[in-house]
Amino acid sequence: MANVTDGTSALEDPEKTLAQSIADMLSRPDFLLPLVAAERQFRDHYYGLNAAALLEDLFFDALGNFLRQTRPEARLRRPAAGQKGWDYSYDDLSVSHKVGQKIGPLAAIWDATKVHDGTWTFEFPIVYVLGKSQPATKIAVGLKDGTRIEARSVGELGRGTSLRGGSLLIVRWPASGEPVELLDVINSRPGQSSSDVLPFARVWGHVARAVARGVPANEIDVLRIKGRDAGAVADDPDCLESLSVNFRGGVYLIGVEDLKELPVVKNNRAILIDTPVVQRLLSTTHAAGAFSPLPLWYWLYSSDRPPDMYSAQRSEYDTRFHARGAVEES
């Protein structure tokens, strides 16, 4: 599994433990892909704050299931109703959870009347889920011959969006400083979309083989490059040297030591950490190794419909009256 604390880290030991648990969870496709599907399904069908709340709930449930399977001694719990400042706790570590599709101001507290001295200190670390890389169209692909081309994650494209004759690169893109790998190149013709040229079985084959050799599933991504750049990579599987982007989509654990006396602004609803400060926090967190990628390629294959939450409740109700499923109550 990926080690999330390889960098110079200011994280405290409980924060490192949580960051490693998140990295281990996302390394498994059975946890990664449902979370990726929800990024599309919830955001496309629910109002912004409602979608954010549902994504937080799903992350909590996924992490709870993962811990019960792999770390049964760990304790994950929600705060009492009405508790402010933190969203869940991992053992004795209370954590605030934030989600966003792009980097913007971060709410310190949803109360614009709160008195402050121009700065804010958070009491708890923050798990920050960035849903998309920023800037989305500026993933830099460096080749060993010195060529530099631009790519974007295929997860940024709609299922039927034309590739305009571009090519898809299936890559291994580690979160750490390990070498990147070019696993596959798929060319398209004008008018074809990602769904036309990349069946699920082809990309899944690379994921399955990677996982079998110990590579975390969330290190496999699919990038789209322009057709004119395809020749630079098509004939040489060893041509890839580097992949980089200003802010990579994924899960950042911002340690509480980095959340002291931050400058704030406010609007009529909240006291906010402004965007440049949030960017600095994410850069520091990434450099410290407390980051796990969240590649979005599975969006191409996930349902356009949101999960039907009524169905799960109805199933429980129906089981109560099912001839073979009813349980006699005392």
Solvent accessible surface area in square Angstrom, and as a share of the most:
residue,aa,sasa,rsa
1,M,145,0.65
2,A,29,0.22
3,N,83,0.43
4,V,6,0.04
5,T,41,0.24
6,D,97,0.50
7,G,30,0.29
8,T,136,0.79
9,S,35,0.22
10,A,57,0.44
11,L,16,0.08
12,E,77,0.35
13,D,105,0.54
14,P,67,0.42
15,E,1,0.00
16,K,66,0.28
17,T,66,0.39
18,L,0,0.00
19,A,5,0.04
20,Q,46,0.20
21,S,0,0.00
22,I,3,0.01
23,A,4,0.03
24,D,12,0.06
25,M,0,0.00
26,L,0,0.00
27,S,4,0.03
28,R,60,0.22
29,P,24,0.15
30,D,82,0.43
31,F,17,0.07
32,L,1,0.00
33,L,17,0.09
34,P,70,0.44
35,L,13,0.07
36,V,0,0.00
37,A,10,0.08
38,A,3,0.02
39,E,7,0.03
40,R,30,0.11
41,Q,20,0.09
42,F,13,0.05
43,R,47,0.17
44,D,93,0.48
45,H,89,0.40
46,Y,56,0.21
47,Y,167,0.63
48,G,47,0.45
49,L,108,0.54
50,N,72,0.37
51,A,1,0.01
52,A,26,0.20
53,A,52,0.40
54,L,29,0.14
55,L,12,0.06
56,E,31,0.14
57,D,64,0.33
58,L,54,0.27
59,F,9,0.04
60,F,32,0.13
61,D,78,0.40
62,A,14,0.11
63,L,0,0.00
64,G,6,0.06
65,N,65,0.33
66,F,4,0.02
67,L,6,0.03
68,R,164,0.60
69,Q,111,0.49
70,T,58,0.34
71,R,55,0.20
72,P,102,0.64
73,E,136,0.61
74,A,18,0.14
75,R,123,0.45
76,L,36,0.18
77,R,124,0.45
78,R,81,0.30
79,P,28,0.18
80,A,80,0.62
81,A,111,0.86
82,G,74,0.71
83,Q,91,0.40
84,K,166,0.70
85,G,55,0.53
86,W,28,0.10
87,D,38,0.20
88,Y,0,0.00
89,S,1,0.01
90,Y,8,0.03
91,D,50,0.26
92,D,131,0.68
93,L,21,0.10
94,S,23,0.15
95,V,0,0.00
96,S,9,0.06
97,H,9,0.04
98,K,44,0.19
99,V,33,0.19
100,G,14,0.14
101,Q,64,0.29
102,K,151,0.64
103,I,19,0.10
104,G,20,0.19
105,P,76,0.48
106,L,11,0.05
107,A,10,0.08
108,A,17,0.13
109,I,44,0.22
110,W,144,0.51
111,D,52,0.27
112,A,19,0.15
113,T,119,0.69
114,K,93,0.40
115,V,141,0.81
116,H,61,0.27
117,D,123,0.64
118,G,32,0.31
119,T,49,0.28
120,W,47,0.17
121,T,66,0.38
122,F,16,0.07
123,E,142,0.64
124,F,45,0.19
125,P,5,0.03
126,I,0,0.00
127,V,0,0.00
128,Y,8,0.03
129,V,8,0.04
130,L,0,0.00
131,G,2,0.02
132,K,50,0.21
133,S,13,0.08
134,Q,39,0.17
135,P,54,0.34
136,A,27,0.21
137,T,62,0.36
138,K,99,0.42
139,I,2,0.01
140,A,40,0.31
141,V,0,0.00
142,G,1,0.01
143,L,2,0.01
144,K,127,0.54
145,D,114,0.59
146,G,52,0.50
147,T,48,0.28
148,R,142,0.52
149,I,14,0.07
150,E,90,0.40
151,A,5,0.04
152,R,62,0.23
153,S,9,0.06
154,V,0,0.00
155,G,0,0.00
156,E,28,0.13
157,L,21,0.10
158,G,34,0.32
159,R,70,0.26
160,G,68,0.65
161,T,59,0.34
162,S,43,0.28
163,L,0,0.00
164,R,202,0.74
165,G,18,0.18
166,G,0,0.00
167,S,1,0.01
168,L,0,0.00
169,L,0,0.00
170,I,0,0.00
171,V,0,0.00
172,R,28,0.10
173,W,15,0.05
174,P,6,0.04
175,A,26,0.20
176,S,46,0.30
177,G,84,0.80
178,E,86,0.39
179,P,107,0.67
180,V,22,0.12
181,E,54,0.24
182,L,16,0.08
183,L,46,0.23
184,D,26,0.13
185,V,33,0.19
186,I,9,0.05
187,N,90,0.46
188,S,15,0.10
189,R,162,0.59
190,P,118,0.74
191,G,60,0.58
192,Q,35,0.16
193,S,7,0.04
194,S,0,0.00
195,S,44,0.29
196,D,88,0.45
197,V,18,0.11
198,L,1,0.00
199,P,75,0.47
200,F,76,0.32
201,A,80,0.62
202,R,99,0.36
203,V,0,0.00
204,W,86,0.30
205,G,17,0.16
206,H,27,0.12
207,V,2,0.01
208,A,40,0.31
209,R,144,0.53
210,A,1,0.01
211,V,56,0.32
212,A,92,0.71
213,R,134,0.49
214,G,53,0.51
215,V,10,0.06
216,P,10,0.06
217,A,1,0.01
218,N,5,0.03
219,E,6,0.03
220,I,0,0.00
221,D,8,0.04
222,V,0,0.00
223,L,0,0.00
224,R,38,0.14
225,I,1,0.00
226,K,92,0.39
227,G,33,0.31
228,R,192,0.70
229,D,24,0.12
230,A,14,0.11
231,G,61,0.59
232,A,41,0.32
233,V,1,0.01
234,A,46,0.36
235,D,134,0.69
236,D,67,0.35
237,P,94,0.59
238,D,101,0.52
239,C,8,0.05
240,L,8,0.04
241,E,91,0.41
242,S,45,0.29
243,L,14,0.07
244,S,60,0.39
245,V,27,0.16
246,N,112,0.57
247,F,30,0.13
248,R,16,0.06
249,G,7,0.06
250,G,0,0.00
251,V,5,0.03
252,Y,2,0.01
253,L,3,0.01
254,I,0,0.00
255,G,2,0.02
256,V,23,0.13
257,E,79,0.35
258,D,42,0.22
259,L,0,0.00
260,K,101,0.43
261,E,127,0.57
262,L,6,0.03
263,P,69,0.44
264,V,18,0.10
265,V,69,0.40
266,K,118,0.50
267,N,63,0.32
268,N,138,0.71
269,R,141,0.52
270,A,0,0.00
271,I,0,0.00
272,L,22,0.11
273,I,0,0.00
274,D,54,0.28
275,T,33,0.19
276,P,89,0.56
277,V,20,0.11
278,V,0,0.00
279,Q,64,0.29
280,R,123,0.45
281,L,1,0.00
282,L,0,0.00
283,S,56,0.36
284,T,56,0.32
285,T,3,0.02
286,H,75,0.33
287,A,74,0.57
288,A,9,0.07
289,G,18,0.17
290,A,3,0.02
291,F,9,0.04
292,S,5,0.03
293,P,5,0.03
294,L,10,0.05
295,P,10,0.06
296,L,6,0.03
297,W,3,0.01
298,Y,48,0.18
299,W,23,0.08
300,L,4,0.02
301,Y,59,0.22
302,S,5,0.03
303,S,46,0.30
304,D,74,0.38
305,R,176,0.64
306,P,39,0.25
307,P,60,0.38
308,D,91,0.47
309,M,99,0.44
310,Y,136,0.52
311,S,56,0.36
312,A,67,0.52
313,Q,120,0.54
314,R,109,0.40
315,S,63,0.41
316,E,117,0.53
317,Y,124,0.47
318,D,62,0.32
319,T,67,0.39
320,R,132,0.48
321,F,136,0.57
322,H,108,0.48
323,A,104,0.80
324,R,224,0.82
325,G,25,0.24
326,A,58,0.45
327,V,123,0.71
328,E,167,0.75
329,E,117,0.53
330,S,163,1.05
